């Protein structure tokens, strides 16, 4: 819920340029960002559900979304691995 509020705030305040700049990261760094976000929220579905409308509205491209989605999938694996250690 908090992630959605933050995303809503950022996009409503005409910060699309900031989102585009953040999405233009090196793909390897973007994978790390996607992994970190997914580990924090413990759900790749949330990460992917936030990225899909951004790509659909043209704020980020599919090429920029791919590394973040890959990172989300890696983050889910890390979360599952951490849960198995308990």
matplotlib code that plots the C-alpha trace (Angstrom):
import matplotlib.pyplot as plt

x = [0.0, 2.8, 4.6, 1.4, 1.0, 4.6, 4.2, 1.0, 2.7, 5.6, 3.6, 1.0, 3.6, 5.0, 8.1, 8.0, 11.5, 12.8, 11.3, 12.8, 16.2, 16.0, 15.0, 18.0, 20.4, 22.9, 21.0, 23.1, 22.3, 18.6, 18.6, 20.0, 17.4, 14.6, 16.0, 16.2, 12.7, 11.3, 13.2, 11.8, 8.2, 8.6, 6.5, 7.6, 3.9, 3.9, 7.1, 5.8, 2.3, 3.9, 6.1, 3.5, 1.3, 4.5, 5.5, 2.0, 1.8, 5.1, 7.0, 9.5, 10.2, 10.0, 13.7, 14.0, 11.4, 13.1, 16.1, 13.9, 11.5, 14.5, 15.6, 12.1, 12.3, 15.7, 14.4, 11.6, 14.2, 16.2, 13.1, 12.2, 15.8, 15.7, 12.4, 13.8, 16.7, 14.3]
y = [0.0, 2.4, 1.6, 2.5, 5.8, 6.7, 5.9, 7.9, 10.9, 10.8, 10.5, 13.1, 15.7, 15.7, 13.8, 11.6, 12.9, 11.7, 8.3, 8.1, 9.1, 6.4, 3.9, 4.7, 3.0, 0.5, -2.8, -4.6, -1.9, -2.0, -5.7, -5.0, -2.3, -4.7, -7.3, -4.9, -3.6, -7.1, -8.2, -5.1, -5.7, -9.5, -9.8, -9.7, -9.3, -5.9, -4.8, -6.1, -4.6, -1.2, -1.4, -2.6, 0.6, 2.7, 0.9, 1.0, 4.8, 5.3, 6.6, 3.8, 1.5, -2.3, -2.4, -0.4, -2.6, -5.9, -5.6, -4.4, -7.4, -9.8, -8.3, -8.8, -12.5, -12.8, -11.0, -13.6, -16.3, -14.6, -14.1, -17.8, -18.8, -16.7, -18.2, -21.7, -20.9, -20.3]
z = [0.0, 0.8, -2.5, -4.4, -2.5, -3.2, -6.9, -7.0, -5.4, -7.8, -11.0, -9.9, -9.3, -12.8, -11.9, -15.0, -15.9, -12.6, -13.2, -16.7, -15.3, -12.7, -15.3, -17.4, -15.0, -16.1, -16.6, -13.9, -11.4, -12.4, -11.7, -8.2, -7.7, -8.7, -6.4, -3.5, -3.9, -4.1, -1.0, 0.8, -0.2, -0.3, -3.5, -7.1, -8.0, -6.4, -8.2, -11.5, -11.0, -10.4, -13.5, -15.9, -15.9, -16.1, -19.3, -20.6, -20.1, -21.8, -18.7, -19.1, -22.0, -22.1, -22.4, -19.2, -17.5, -18.3, -15.9, -13.1, -13.7, -13.7, -10.5, -9.1, -10.0, -8.3, -5.3, -5.0, -5.0, -2.3, -0.2, -0.6, 0.2, 3.4, 4.4, 4.0, 6.4, 9.3]

ax = plt.figure().add_subplot(projection="3d")
ax.plot(x, y, z, "-o")
ax.set_aspect("equal")
plt.show()
